[in-house]
Amino acid sequence: MKQIQIAQHIDEPPHFLLWSIDEMVPPMLGIISGILLGQLFYCLMAGLVLNHFYKRFRDHRPNGYLLHLLYWYIGVPLKGFCFKHAFIRDFW
């Protein structure tokens, strides 16, 4: 059985029981959409499959990489107000 690291530092993402919050998002979205669509089993399985691929994507990259991708390509604003817009490439 593989041991799970519990957050030891202040800059680690928050945890829900044993899983980090970003690992819980795909299954929870699967459960919510399954309840709304009346297909709980299929949507939960889709959420678990998405979670598997997300963990494989996340394991080889630094923390917060997905947020930086969202900011860079889509322009999703982050918490701070000091960030420049992602589509502006030249600053002077």
Steps between C-alpha positions, in 0.01 A plus 500: 500500500638837399532756778329836454682819592307727736566876468792600718560852370292811476526528120359154420146478363219436750390141561161336544553187712797337318470664158595846385215721385606495136483118502143512628363737234452250209317233706285763673408654164414150381273445801327837462447464126387139551235609748380776268492275193367190677805294394702489822701186425617605154585856603685379810705260287577784257610715797729225628654453153556877473656492847742227389615700198519821705725333760728369224517855356561660839763260636780616267439873536544754782217605732260750345595413141138460387408842642786657308384328179147629554632851555739492205269355234150596614564809710330371816578753772688371801471622858733797473432829328861556394493251210509634148259366240620173347453605139725806530845375395698826495546709813684832501 
